[in-house]
Amino acid sequence: MFLRQVYDDALAQAAYLIGCQQSGEAIVIDPERDIDRYHALAAKHDLTIIAAAETHIHADFVSGTQEFAADPSVQVYLPGEGGPDWTHAWTGGRSNITLLMDGDSIHIGNIEIKAVHTPGHTPEHLSYLITDHGGGATEAVAIATGDFVFVGDVGRPDLLESAAGIVGNMEPSARRLQKSLAERLDLPEYTQILPGHGAGSACGKALGALPSSTLGYERRFNGALSLAQTNAEEFVSVILSGQPEPPMYFARMKTVNRDGITVTGGAPKPREMTASEFTSEAQAPKVRVIDARSDRQAFITAHLPGSIFGGLGDGTIVNAAGSTIADDEHVLLVLDSADDADEAARLLYRIGYDHVDGYITFEDLRSSGVELETLEHFQCETFDPGTVKAGEVILDVRNTSEHNERCYPGSVCQPYTRLTAALDTLDRSTRYYVHCQSGRRATVAVSYLKALGYNAVLMDGSCEASYPKAS
């Protein structure tokens, strides 16, 4: 059996290419939308992808199953346990799509992949038990858990309410998740856990950075899993508290993954633009500029007015764009190098942005003589909250759980990933001092607010030394 994790650092997302080397056939579990890289990896190992499968209707990226389904030679397997509300509506009766129920199996050569209904994160969620019969095995070697069990954590059950707006869903989902964790993991301790996400994902609050684990290890050291199996009421309380606020684009991902998105056949190819072309197009309606340079301090020092910081190097671009840009808007990119254009366009494509029209390197922009601006800022550690005057507000763009642990007295918490939804509560005549934990999230927030005409100042760096504990 061939098994390879294909990991997206920016989205902290894991897909799995699983192949039978005897038959030369392979399947991809939870692919992202730019499926050419899975085909390339399979071909490198003399495999042909004949199937693709989803664990659930994803909230954080556009699933690649729609792209795979456009090829009639690829069989696509989707969860069928979600009822009328959470069954894929885009399938259109295609003959190469199968809805899986609990206990159904997929066969890839000598490999059996068995669906296990594990609801809680979502109603339809399936995990996949993987057994290599070609090696004589009669028990599963691994389980692809999607957003059911992670290394060090379990999937969050609140997203249908907190991201998709389905009121009253959180607690029932948490109880379903607890039941799944208590009842659906009756497997040997050596069973490998192949999670759908790693550290940095907003699909949980304490995900580990290891690429995989074993069920035995997680039973011992995964606090959420242990709690689910010992104290149902406490689990429900703990799992629903302290979850990070989901980016704005999560609601849209739920919709397009359930209802469908245009199959384009690949990521957009932004064209290189001259400075005059770029600045002219940047002024057009429904156009946003993302400055994807990796050096945040370089952005603070000089950038195109109206551009939003979304560094490519550490994946900031995903949440920055996904939290500030509407799905019908067009994107222009400022880059360190022309070599970054494909990666940036792919990341945006993975979260549903098909109109990434053009790019320019910052050096070409600067050398053209176009007007640039500096982001107004000061070091957070020097800040005295006692100097805040009438008409000024300290805006904390960290997660609510972080704010509740320590914050400036009188500060307002509005997580940067949900800032778009809170614009009606902000006043353009107010001066906002904006901070986070390191300055990265605050830089995104300040650049976005300034692009919309708000008076925002960046408090850069860590504020740990200058604020007391919250009362």
KAMOZI-V298753 format. One record per residue. N is the residue number from 1. SS is DSSP state (helix for helix, strand for strand, loop for the rest). PHI is phi in degrees with one decimal (NA if undefined). PSI is psi in radians with two decimals (999 if undefined). Layout:
BEGIN
[[N:SS:PHI:PSI] [N:SS:PHI:PSI]]
END
This chain:
BEGIN
[[1:loop:NA:2.39] [2:strand:-103.5:2.31] [3:strand:-139.1:2.19] [4:strand:-139.4:2.21] [5:strand:-81.1:2.31] [6:strand:-111.5:1.87] [7:strand:-107.1:2.35] [8:strand:-104.4:1.86] [9:loop:-63.1:-0.67] [10:loop:-65.7:-0.68] [11:loop:-98.4:-0.03] [12:loop:49.0:0.78] [13:strand:-116.7:2.45] [14:strand:-119.8:2.20] [15:strand:-106.9:2.86] [16:strand:-132.1:2.18] [17:strand:-98.7:2.06] [18:strand:-122.2:2.20] [19:strand:-133.7:2.65] [20:strand:-99.3:1.98] [21:loop:-73.0:-0.35] [22:loop:-71.5:-0.78] [23:loop:-89.8:-0.31] [24:loop:76.5:0.27] [25:strand:-103.7:2.69] [26:strand:-147.0:2.78] [27:strand:-129.6:2.61] [28:strand:-113.4:2.25] [29:strand:-102.7:2.24] [30:loop:57.3:0.96] [31:loop:-73.5:2.61] [32:strand:-82.7:3.14] [33:loop:-75.9:-0.52] [34:loop:-87.7:1.49] [35:loop:-80.6:-0.11] [36:helix:-59.8:-0.57] [37:helix:-71.0:-0.50] [38:helix:-71.5:-0.72] [39:helix:-61.4:-0.71] [40:helix:-65.1:-0.73] [41:helix:-65.1:-0.74] [42:helix:-61.9:-0.81] [43:helix:-61.5:-0.63] [44:helix:-59.9:-0.48] [45:loop:-110.4:0.41] [46:loop:58.2:0.70] [47:loop:-120.4:2.67] [48:strand:-120.0:2.23] [49:strand:-75.6:2.05] [50:strand:-111.6:-0.08] [51:strand:-155.1:2.71] [52:strand:-141.3:2.56] [53:strand:-140.2:2.65] [54:loop:-114.4:2.54] [55:loop:-83.5:-0.55] [56:loop:-168.5:3.03] [57:loop:-78.3:1.91] [58:loop:-75.7:2.68] [59:loop:-109.0:-0.25] [60:loop:-113.7:-0.05] [61:loop:-160.5:2.80] [62:loop:-80.2:2.16] [63:strand:-66.6:2.50] [64:loop:-81.7:-0.02] [65:helix:-64.8:-0.51] [66:helix:-67.6:-0.65] [67:helix:-68.2:-0.76] [68:helix:-63.4:-0.65] [69:helix:-66.0:-0.36] [70:loop:-70.1:-0.24] [71:loop:-101.8:1.92] [72:loop:-63.9:-0.24] [73:loop:-83.7:-0.11] [74:loop:-108.0:2.19] [75:strand:-87.2:2.28] [76:strand:-111.6:2.29] [77:strand:-114.5:2.18] [78:strand:-125.8:2.67] [79:strand:-63.6:2.36] [80:loop:-112.5:0.22] [81:loop:-97.7:0.13] [82:loop:-90.5:-0.02] [83:loop:70.8:-3.06] [84:helix:-63.7:-0.50] [85:helix:-78.2:-0.51] [86:helix:-127.7:0.83] [87:loop:-116.9:2.41] [88:loop:-58.0:2.22] [89:loop:-94.6:-0.14] [90:loop:-89.5:-0.06] [91:loop:-68.7:-0.57] [92:loop:60.0:0.52] [93:loop:68.0:0.39] [94:loop:-65.5:2.50] [95:loop:-73.3:-0.31] [96:loop:-98.0:0.37] [97:strand:-121.2:2.28] [98:strand:-123.5:2.28] [99:strand:-91.2:2.17] [100:strand:-94.6:2.45] [101:loop:-112.5:2.91] [102:loop:-53.8:2.21] [103:loop:95.2:-0.24] [104:loop:-68.3:2.68] [105:strand:-127.2:2.60] [106:strand:-111.3:2.43] [107:strand:-119.1:2.13] [108:strand:-119.0:1.69] [109:loop:59.1:-2.15] [110:loop:-91.0:0.13] [111:strand:-100.9:2.30] [112:strand:-107.5:2.31] [113:strand:-122.2:1.92] [114:strand:-104.3:2.26] [115:strand:-77.3:2.33] [116:strand:-125.6:2.07] [117:strand:-71.9:2.07] [118:loop:-129.8:1.20] [119:loop:-71.7:2.81] [120:loop:143.0:-1.06] [121:loop:-60.7:-0.80] [122:loop:-141.1:2.80] [123:loop:-64.9:-0.59] [124:loop:-91.9:-0.04] [125:loop:-54.1:2.28] [126:strand:-116.6:2.50] [127:strand:-107.6:2.82] [128:strand:-126.2:2.01] [129:strand:-80.3:2.26] [130:strand:-114.7:2.09] [131:strand:-123.5:2.27] [132:strand:-98.3:1.58] [133:helix:-70.1:-0.38] [134:helix:-64.3:-0.47] [135:helix:-92.6:0.12] [136:loop:88.4:0.11] [137:loop:-73.1:2.54] [138:loop:-116.7:-0.07] [139:loop:-124.8:2.73] [140:loop:-69.1:2.45] [141:loop:-87.2:-0.46] [142:strand:-155.3:2.84] [143:strand:-132.0:2.13] [144:strand:-81.6:1.93] [145:strand:-96.9:-0.06] [146:strand:54.2:-2.17] [147:loop:-105.1:0.47] [148:loop:-86.4:-1.06] [149:strand:-127.1:2.31] [150:loop:-110.3:3.05] [151:loop:-73.1:1.96] [152:loop:87.1:-0.05] [153:loop:-158.2:3.14] [154:strand:-129.4:2.90] [155:loop:-63.7:2.59] [156:loop:-82.7:2.39] [157:loop:-96.8:0.16] [158:loop:-100.7:-0.10] [159:helix:-65.8:-0.57] [160:helix:-61.9:-0.48] [161:helix:-92.6:-0.89] [162:helix:-73.4:-0.49] [163:loop:-105.2:-0.78] [164:loop:-93.4:-0.15] [165:loop:80.4:0.34] [166:loop:-86.2:1.69] [167:loop:-65.3:2.43] [168:loop:82.8:0.22] [169:loop:-92.3:-0.40] [170:helix:-59.4:-0.98] [171:helix:-66.4:-0.79] [172:helix:-58.6:-0.66] [173:helix:-66.7:-0.69] [174:helix:-62.1:-0.67] [175:helix:-69.8:-0.65] [176:helix:-65.4:-0.70] [177:helix:-63.1:-0.77] [178:helix:-58.8:-0.76] [179:helix:-63.4:-0.74] [180:helix:-63.1:-0.78] [181:helix:-64.5:-0.60] [182:helix:-78.8:-0.50] [183:helix:-113.1:-0.37] [184:loop:-104.9:0.17] [185:loop:-117.8:0.65] [186:loop:-81.5:1.30] [187:loop:-134.2:2.80] [188:loop:-60.9:2.65] [189:loop:-65.8:-0.43] [190:loop:-77.1:-0.13] [191:loop:-58.6:2.19] [192:strand:-74.5:2.42] [193:strand:-97.0:2.09] [194:strand:-109.3:1.66] [195:strand:-80.6:2.77] [196:loop:-84.8:-0.22] [197:strand:-147.1:2.81] [198:loop:-126.6:-2.95] [199:loop:-55.8:2.38] [200:loop:103.1:-0.25] [201:loop:-74.9:2.51] [202:loop:-84.2:0.13] [203:loop:-86.1:0.12] [204:loop:-166.7:3.13] [205:loop:-117.2:-0.16] [206:loop:-143.8:0.71] [207:loop:-69.4:2.44] [208:loop:-83.6:2.86] [209:loop:-91.6:-0.16] [210:loop:-66.9:2.49] [211:loop:-71.4:-0.42] [212:loop:-156.9:3.07] [213:strand:-154.1:-2.93] [214:strand:-125.4:2.75] [215:helix:-62.4:-0.66] [216:helix:-61.9:-0.74] [217:helix:-65.0:-0.76] [218:helix:-66.8:-0.64] [219:helix:-59.3:-0.58] [220:helix:-84.3:-0.66] [221:helix:-122.5:-0.02] [222:loop:-92.9:1.81] [223:helix:-60.2:-0.70] [224:helix:-66.7:-0.73] [225:helix:-64.3:-0.77] [226:helix:-60.9:-0.75] [227:helix:-65.3:-0.69] [228:helix:-61.6:-0.54] [229:loop:-91.1:-0.06] [230:loop:-126.2:-0.51] [231:loop:-147.7:1.64] [232:helix:-62.1:-0.79] [233:helix:-66.7:-0.76] [234:helix:-66.2:-0.65] [235:helix:-58.2:-0.83] [236:helix:-58.4:-0.77] [237:helix:-64.5:-0.81] [238:helix:-69.2:-0.76] [239:helix:-68.5:-0.43] [240:loop:-91.3:-0.08] [241:loop:-103.9:2.49] [242:loop:75.8:0.19] [243:loop:-71.2:2.44] [244:loop:-66.4:2.54] [245:loop:-64.9:2.26] [246:loop:-73.1:2.54] [247:loop:-59.5:2.72] [248:loop:-59.4:-0.56] [249:helix:-72.2:-0.22] [250:helix:-58.3:-0.72] [251:helix:-61.7:-0.69] [252:helix:-68.0:-0.66] [253:helix:-62.4:-0.72] [254:helix:-57.1:-0.75] [255:helix:-68.0:-0.86] [256:helix:-70.4:-0.54] [257:helix:-73.9:-0.49] [258:helix:-85.2:-0.80] [259:helix:-96.8:-0.36] [260:loop:116.9:2.68] [261:loop:-140.5:2.73] [262:loop:-62.2:2.23] [263:loop:-82.7:2.04] [264:loop:-104.0:-0.24] [265:loop:83.7:0.08] [266:loop:156.0:2.91] [267:loop:-68.5:2.68] [268:loop:-64.2:2.70] [269:loop:-115.5:1.55] [270:loop:-63.7:2.48] [271:strand:-91.4:2.59] [272:strand:-73.1:2.35] [273:loop:-120.4:2.67] [274:loop:-76.9:2.89] [275:helix:-61.9:-0.69] [276:helix:-68.4:-0.71] [277:helix:-62.5:-0.77] [278:helix:-64.9:-0.88] [279:helix:-67.7:-0.56] [280:helix:-67.8:-0.82] [281:helix:-67.8:-0.53] [282:helix:-64.2:-0.38] [283:loop:-86.6:-0.14] [284:loop:-71.0:2.70] [285:loop:-61.6:2.60] [286:loop:57.3:0.65] [287:strand:-124.5:2.30] [288:strand:-120.9:2.52] [289:strand:-106.8:2.16] [290:strand:-106.0:2.13] [291:strand:-89.7:1.81] [292:loop:-98.1:0.32] [293:loop:-62.1:2.53] [294:loop:-77.3:-0.44] [295:loop:-86.9:1.82] [296:helix:-64.1:-0.65] [297:helix:-65.5:-0.58] [298:helix:-65.4:-0.66] [299:helix:-64.1:-0.78] [300:helix:-58.2:-0.71] [301:helix:-68.8:-0.73] [302:loop:-158.5:2.26] [303:strand:-157.4:2.89] [304:strand:-71.0:2.24] [305:loop:-54.3:2.37] [306:loop:90.1:-0.12] [307:loop:-81.5:2.65] [308:strand:-109.2:2.29] [309:strand:-72.4:2.30] [310:loop:-155.0:1.32] [311:loop:-55.8:2.37] [312:loop:-79.9:-0.65] [313:loop:-59.4:-0.69] [314:loop:-107.1:0.19] [315:loop:81.1:0.11] [316:helix:-56.3:-0.50] [317:helix:-55.1:-0.59] [318:helix:-66.2:-0.99] [319:helix:-72.1:-0.52] [320:helix:-64.5:-0.90] [321:helix:-68.3:-0.79] [322:helix:-64.9:-0.35] [323:helix:-100.4:-0.13] [324:helix:-128.7:-0.28] [325:loop:-112.6:2.26] [326:loop:-74.4:2.74] [327:loop:-68.5:-0.33] [328:loop:-96.3:0.09] [329:loop:-89.1:2.68] [330:strand:-97.2:2.62] [331:strand:-118.9:2.35] [332:strand:-115.5:2.57] [333:strand:-119.9:2.37] [334:strand:-103.4:2.19] [335:strand:-125.6:2.78] [336:loop:-68.7:-0.70] [337:loop:-148.2:2.64] [338:helix:-60.3:-0.43] [339:helix:-65.6:-0.29] [340:helix:-85.7:-0.14] [341:helix:-62.4:-0.76] [342:helix:-65.6:-0.78] [343:helix:-63.2:-0.77] [344:helix:-63.2:-0.76] [345:helix:-64.8:-0.67] [346:helix:-63.3:-0.78] [347:helix:-61.9:-0.73] [348:helix:-68.5:-0.66] [349:helix:-61.3:-0.65] [350:helix:-65.5:-0.38] [351:loop:-111.1:0.40] [352:loop:95.6:0.20] [353:loop:-97.5:1.85] [354:loop:-90.6:-0.28] [355:loop:-107.9:1.21] [356:strand:-99.7:1.67] [357:strand:-85.6:-0.61] [358:strand:-164.2:3.00] [359:strand:-149.8:2.86] [360:strand:-146.4:2.55] [361:strand:-78.5:2.63] [362:helix:-63.1:-0.62] [363:helix:-62.1:-0.73] [364:helix:-65.4:-0.65] [365:helix:-65.2:-0.82] [366:helix:-65.5:-0.77] [367:helix:-70.3:-0.27] [368:loop:-75.0:-0.25] [369:loop:86.2:0.13] [370:loop:-63.4:2.60] [371:loop:-67.7:2.26] [372:strand:-117.7:2.85] [373:strand:-134.5:2.79] [374:loop:-103.5:2.44] [375:loop:-76.4:2.13] [376:loop:-61.7:2.26] [377:strand:-158.7:2.85] [378:strand:-151.9:2.89] [379:strand:-77.4:2.25] [380:helix:-58.5:-0.63] [381:helix:-65.9:-0.31] [382:helix:-93.7:0.01] [383:loop:-77.2:2.35] [384:loop:-112.7:1.86] [385:helix:-60.9:-0.31] [386:helix:-71.0:-0.21] [387:helix:-89.3:-0.06] [388:loop:-67.0:2.25] [389:loop:-102.0:3.03] [390:loop:-59.1:2.43] [391:loop:84.8:0.13] [392:strand:-125.0:2.51] [393:strand:-136.5:2.40] [394:strand:-87.2:2.07] [395:strand:-109.2:2.00] [396:strand:-96.0:2.02] [397:loop:-103.6:0.33] [398:loop:-75.7:3.08] [399:loop:-67.8:2.69] [400:helix:-58.0:-0.68] [401:helix:-63.2:-0.64] [402:helix:-66.7:-0.77] [403:helix:-60.0:-0.72] [404:helix:-68.0:-0.43] [405:helix:-75.0:-0.85] [406:strand:-150.4:2.41] [407:loop:-162.6:2.95] [408:loop:-77.3:2.38] [409:loop:-56.9:2.30] [410:loop:82.1:-0.04] [411:loop:-72.6:2.71] [412:strand:-106.2:2.25] [413:strand:-97.2:2.17] [414:loop:-144.2:1.68] [415:loop:-51.8:2.40] [416:helix:-62.1:-0.47] [417:helix:-71.9:-0.24] [418:helix:-118.8:0.26] [419:helix:-62.4:-0.65] [420:helix:-57.3:-0.67] [421:helix:-73.2:-0.25] [422:helix:-106.7:0.12] [423:helix:-59.5:-0.56] [424:helix:-65.9:-0.32] [425:helix:-91.4:-0.09] [426:loop:-100.8:2.70] [427:loop:-123.1:2.23] [428:loop:-69.2:-0.27] [429:loop:-87.3:-0.12] [430:loop:-92.2:2.51] [431:strand:-96.4:2.14] [432:strand:-106.7:2.19] [433:strand:-96.2:1.98] [434:strand:-109.3:2.25] [435:strand:-140.4:2.86] [436:loop:-138.0:-2.34] [437:loop:-99.8:-0.61] [438:loop:-126.4:-0.34] [439:loop:112.3:-0.30] [440:helix:-66.4:-0.94] [441:helix:-64.4:-0.66] [442:helix:-66.6:-0.58] [443:helix:-64.6:-0.74] [444:helix:-59.2:-0.84] [445:helix:-63.6:-0.79] [446:helix:-65.6:-0.76] [447:helix:-63.2:-0.66] [448:helix:-67.3:-0.82] [449:helix:-62.6:-0.73] [450:helix:-66.4:-0.61] [451:helix:-62.8:-0.45] [452:loop:-96.6:0.07] [453:loop:92.4:0.23] [454:loop:-86.0:2.70] [455:strand:-91.9:1.65] [456:strand:-125.4:2.43] [457:strand:-123.9:2.37] [458:strand:-84.7:2.18] [459:strand:-94.4:1.77] [460:strand:-88.8:2.65] [461:loop:83.8:-2.95] [462:loop:-84.2:2.41] [463:loop:-99.4:0.09] [464:helix:-51.6:-0.71] [465:helix:-76.9:-0.25] [466:helix:-114.9:0.06] [467:loop:-126.5:2.55] [468:loop:-84.1:3.08] [469:strand:-68.0:2.54] [470:loop:-66.0:2.48] [471:loop:-78.1:999]]
END
